Amino acid sequence: REREREKESDREMAVVSSVHRASVFAAASVGDTKMLVSSSSRRSAKFFVGKRRTHFSKAKASSSSSSSSSETRHHHLSPPTDKKASEFVQLSASKKAATAAPPPSSQLTTFEHVLYGGIALTAASVLKRELSPGCELIDGKQIAQEIRQEIKDKVEEMKTITKGKTPGLAVVLVGERKDSQSYVRSKKKMCAEVGIRSEGTDLPEDATEEQVLKVVRAYNKDRNIHGILVQLPMPKHINEERVLKEVSYEKDVDGFHPLNIGALSQRGREDPRFVPCTPRGCIELLKRSNVEIKGKKAVVVGRSNVVGTPAALLLQRNDATVTVVHSRTKNPEEAIREADIVIAACGVMEYVQGSWLKPGAAVIDVGINAKDDATKKLGYRLVGDCDFKSCKKVAGKMTPVPGGVGPMTIAILLQNTLEGAARSYGVSEQLGLKK
């Protein structure tokens, strides 16, 4: 039995376990990829691993009859992330090691199966994940700035072609929410920077629904307005859905009108007049960061009407194979581990973990959440729907929070307004914009 354990331990993954503060490290190798780990004695390490196998022998027997229950019990387990462990790990420089094919699931030990939740991860793949040199951050601020400069150039070109005509954006604000007022001011400022004329109607908190609808209808008829934005949320006594439907789909720069969403979901027919700003911004970040979408597996975490659903439709339009993970999805991490592209938009703080990611995946983090932090002046810091600290060790490319998706939303709003004006003036083709 001792000899059999010696043979099996040569294939064992490196495991760091803290037992009464005493670390025990086992040796492992897969192909030419070797992990050399220090221990007080090789015998004690063998004894520990063997003891663990005995402890999990019942799990192996039960997994053969009910694999689903085993996965449910252990799916939350992930490779060890103790930083101290990595100090004892060395890699062979052999190229063969980096491309070594993993052994089939049947060759993994019970210990390996239980530790990694029934998912056949080899030492090579775990090691690659643990020792990722870091990922390239996708600079949303820089890309948004590039887009705004492109818009500014197009507006100047439009003025030349149309003898002075410019795009126009109207913003409807109801109530006196400080955050909404700040957001509206920033939109108007950005409009001025790129040469888009902006107008606004501010209504009091107690404005009636009919008063709001009257303002929207007036902007629908105004030929100098090419985009209408109704700032949300509105006071509770106003039916937001009714107001949004009242916005002409030809001026719906937010892209939420049923006709625009319906057109987005269909292939081979007329394109939507506008695409929702944040989802379109996510796709733009991927494309401008040279992330290939066609033929890739993509997972969208979240299915909201504002981001998740239109993001999934856009990925599909770009020929990705798309999976949507939502609150009722069982074992979401299993789907995420297969993804080349992950768009996280579930509104749950630091939900996606680094151990869930496929090494080298492109991650777009849409979330923005306030996390308590006594070291900050305001008592909190902004974090996304991904655990940035662990995800950046695995991902190939990733957006930070803040500074990732946020700046793109307003940039795409301006782009939508420009495209609406170009259609209205009949100069889309001359400006190289979509009709």
N, C-alpha and C positions, 0 to 999 in steps of 0.2 A: 504493500500500500504506500509505503514511504517513497519507493521508486516511481510509482505512478504519479504521486503528488509532485515529485521533482520535474517530471516531464510536463505535466500540466502547468506548473508554475512558470515555465519558460514562455508560455503563451499568455500568461496572466497580465491583465492591465495593471498599470501602476496605481496603487490605491493608498491614499494617505488616510489613516484612521487615528483619531485621537482617543485613546483609552486611558483615563485617569492622567491626562496630560502627557502621556508617553507616546510618541509618534512611531509607527511601524511602517516600513516601506518595503514593498515587494518588487522583484525584478520582472520585467516583461519584454517580449520582443515579438514583432510581427514583420516578416520578411527581413529586410535589412534595417528597419527602424527599431532602435533599441533604447530602452529607458534604463539608465543606471541609477539606482536609488540606494542611498545609504541606510544601514540598519545596524542595530547593536550586534546582531548575529544572524546569518542566513537561516540557521535552524529555527530561531524564534519567529522569523518572518514566515517560514513554511508552516510552522505550527499554527500561526494566526490565520493564514489563508485557509489551511485545511480545516480548522475549527469553524471558520465562517461557512465553508462549503457544507459541512455537516449540519450547521444551523439552518441552511437554506434548502436542504435536501427535500423537505416536505413541499416547499414552494415549487420545486421542479416537477414533482409528481402531480401536484394539483394543476400546474400550467398545462400539462398534456390533456387534461380533461376539460379544463375551462380556462383558455388563454385570455378570454376577455376579462375575467375577474382578476387575473394576475396583472393585466395592464392597468386596470382601474386602480388597483392597490398601489402600484409602484410607478405610475406614469409621471409622478411629480419629481422623482429622483433624477438628478443630473450629474454629469462628471464633476469630480472634486475641483473646487476653485481656490483652495488654500494657496496663497501667494508663496508661502514658505516651501511648498512642495516643488514649485517650479525651479527653485534654486538647486535642487538635487537632480534635475532632469537634463540629460544631454542627448543630442540627436546625431545620428550618423549623417554624413554629408552626401551619402550615396543618392543619386537621382532615382535609383530603383526604389528606394525607401519611400520617396514622396509619391510614387505612382503605384505602390504595391496594392494588388487587389485584396480586399478584405476577405477573410474566410467566410464560408457560408454559415448561416445561423446555427445549423446543426453542430458545428464545431466549437461553438462558444460554450463556456462552462455555465453551470447554474448560477454561479456567483456573478458572472458578467451579465447574464440575462436579467437577474433581479436588480442589480445595481443600475442598469440603464433602462429599466422599465420595459423589458421585452423587445427593445429596439437594438438591432445588431450593429452596434458601434464597435469598431476595432480600436486597438491602442493607437494606431496611426491616425485615425480620424479624430479621436479624442485629443491626441497630442496637438494636432494641427489647430484645433479649436482653442485649447488652453493657451498655446503659445503664439497666437496670432499677433503679428507685429503691430497691429493697429489698423485702422481704416482711414480712408480718405473722407474728410468732412465735405459735404456738399454745401457750399456757401450760398444760401438763399438770398442774402443781402446783395452779393455781387451780381448774381444772375438777374435779380429783380432790377438792379440798376442798369444792366445791359438792355433789358427789355424796355425800360422807360426811355432810354436814349434812342432806341430804335423807333419807339412811338413818336418821340419828339421830332425825329427826322421825317417820319411819314406825315405828320401833321403839317410841317413846313412844306413838304411836297404837295400835299392836298391843297394848301392855301394858294400855291402857285397855279395848280391845274384849274381850280374852281374860282379863281380870282377873289381870294380872301375868305372863303368859307372855312369854318372849323367845326370839329365835333362838339356836341353839347351834352352835358350830364346833369340831370335833376335829382336832388336828394330830398326825400320826404321824411321829416323827423317829427314824431309825436311824443310829447312829454319832455322831461328835463333830467333824464338819466345822465350822470356825469360821464360814464364810460361811452355811451352812445354819442354824446356831444363831442367828446374827444376824438372818436373814430371818424365822425363826419368832418371835423376840422382837418384831420390828416388826409382824408380823401380830397377835399377841396384844395389843400396845399399841393398834393401830388398832381392834380389836374392843372394847376397853374404852372407847375414846373415843365410839363410836357406840351403846354399850349392848348389844352382842352378847356372850353368855357364851362363853368359850373354854376348852377343855380340851386336854390334851396328854399323849401317852405317848412317853417317850424310852427307846429301846432301845439296848443296847450295840452296838459295832461287830461283834461276833461273834454277834449274835442270828441264829437260824435263820430260814429263810423261813417255816416253819410258825408260829413265834412271832409274826411280823409279821402273817400271815394271821389268826391268832387274835384279835389286837387289832382288826383291821379288821372282822371279823365281829361282834365285840362292839359296836362303834360302829354297825354296820348295824342292830342290834336295839334300840338305845337311842332311845326316842321323843323324848328331849330334845335329841338331836343331829340337826341338819338339813343339815349339811355336813361331809364328811370330806376332809381334805387330807393326802395322803402326800407328804412332802417329798422331792424328788429333788435330786441323784442318791443312790441307796442303794449300800451295799457291793456289790462285783462278784459275790459269791457268791449274791446274791438276784436272782431273776427279776422285774424291775420290771413287765413286762407282765402277769404273772400276778397280782401284788399289785394293780395298777390295775384289772384286770378284776373283782377281788373286791369292790371298792367298789360299793355299790348305785348304780345309775344315777340314783335319786331323791335321792341325797346326794352325787353326783359334782360338787361345786362347781367343780372344775377343767375340767369339760366334756370330758374325754378318753375317757369310756366309749364303746365302739363303738355302743351304742344311741343315745347323744346325738349323736355325729358322723353316724351314719346318718340320723337324723331331720333334722339340719341340712342335709343334702344333698338333701332331697326337698321339693318344693313341694306345697301342697294337702293335706298330711297333718298328723298331730299334730306340734306344735312340739317341739323338744328340751327336756328339763327344764332343762338348763343349756348355756350357750355358753362355749367357752374364754375365759378372762379377758382375755388380751392382745389377741386379735383383736376381741373385743367392745369393749374399751377404744379401739381404733383407730377403730372406727365411731362410737363416742360422741364422740370428739374431733372428727371431721369434722362430725357433726350439730350439736354445740354451738358449733362455729365457723362455722356457717351455710354449710357447703360442700354444694352440691347434689350428690347422688349419682345420682338417677334419670336415666337416659338418658345418663350420662356414660361416657367411656372410662376404665377403671381398669387399672393394671398392678400386679401383686403380684410383687415380686422375691424369690424363694425359695418353696419348696414343702414346707416341713417340716410334720409333723403337728401341731406345737404352735402355729405362727403362720400360715405361708404358706397352707396348704390351707384351714383354717377361715376365714381372712380373705377368701380368694377366694370361698368359699361365701356369706359374709355380704354381701359387695359385690353378688353376684348376686341374693341375696334382696332387696336394696334397689334392684334394677332397673338396676344398672350393667352395662356391657358389659365383661367381664373377660378379661384376658390374663395368664397366669402365665409369668414369665421365670425360668429355672432354669439350672443349670450346663451343660446341653446345648443351650441356646438359641443359635442363630447370630445375630450382630449384635443383641444385646439392646437396644442404645441406639436402634435404629430403632423398636422397639416402645414404648420408654419415651417417645420424642419425641412420640408420638401421644396420650399419656395426659393426661387432665385431673386424675386422682388417681393418686398413686404411693405404695404401701406397700412400704418397703424392709425386708426381713427375711431377708437371705441370710447373715448372719454374716461378711461380708467387709468389713474396715475401709475406709471411704470409697470404696466401690465405685461408687456412682452419682455421676456428674459433672454439674456445672451445664450443660455444653454438651449433655447428653442430654435436658434437660427442655424441655417445652413452656412458653413464657412464661405465667406466671400459674397454673401447676399447683399443686395442693395436695399437699404431701409429708409423709407420716408415716414417720418414721425409727424403726424398732423396735430397730435394732442398738445394742449397747453393747460397745465394744472399748477396750482399754488401749493407748494410743499413747505411745511413749517421748517424754519431754519433760523435759530437764534443768533447765528453769526452775521446775518444780513440786517441791514438798516431797517427794512420794512418788516422783518420778522419772518420772511418767507422767500423762497426762490422758485422760479418757474421750471417745471420739468414736463416731459412729454408723456406719451402713452407707452414708451419703451424705457427700460432701465438702461440709461445711456452708458453707465459705467461698465456694465457687463456686455452690452450689445456691441460697443465699439471694439471690443477685443475679438469679435468674431466676424462682424460685417465687413464687406469690402468697401462699401460706400454708405454714408449715413448723414441725414440732416440733423443738425443740433437744434435744441430748444432752449432759448429763443434763437432767431437768426436763420431758420430753415424755411419752413413753409409760409410762415406769417407774412413776410414781405412780398411773397409771390401773389397773395390774394388780391391786394390792391393793384399790383402791376397788371394782372390779368383783367381786372375790372376796367382799367384804362384801355387795355387792348381790345376788349369787347366793345367799348364805346367807340373806339376808332373804327372798328370793322362795321359797326352799325351806321356810322356816318358815311363811310365809303360806299355802302350799299345804297343809302339814301341819295347820295350825290351821283351814283352811277360810275364811280372811279375805282372800284375794287381791283379790277384787272390791271389798270394803269399803276396802282400802288403795290401790286403783287400780293394782295390780300384775298382771303377766301370770300366768295360771293355770298 
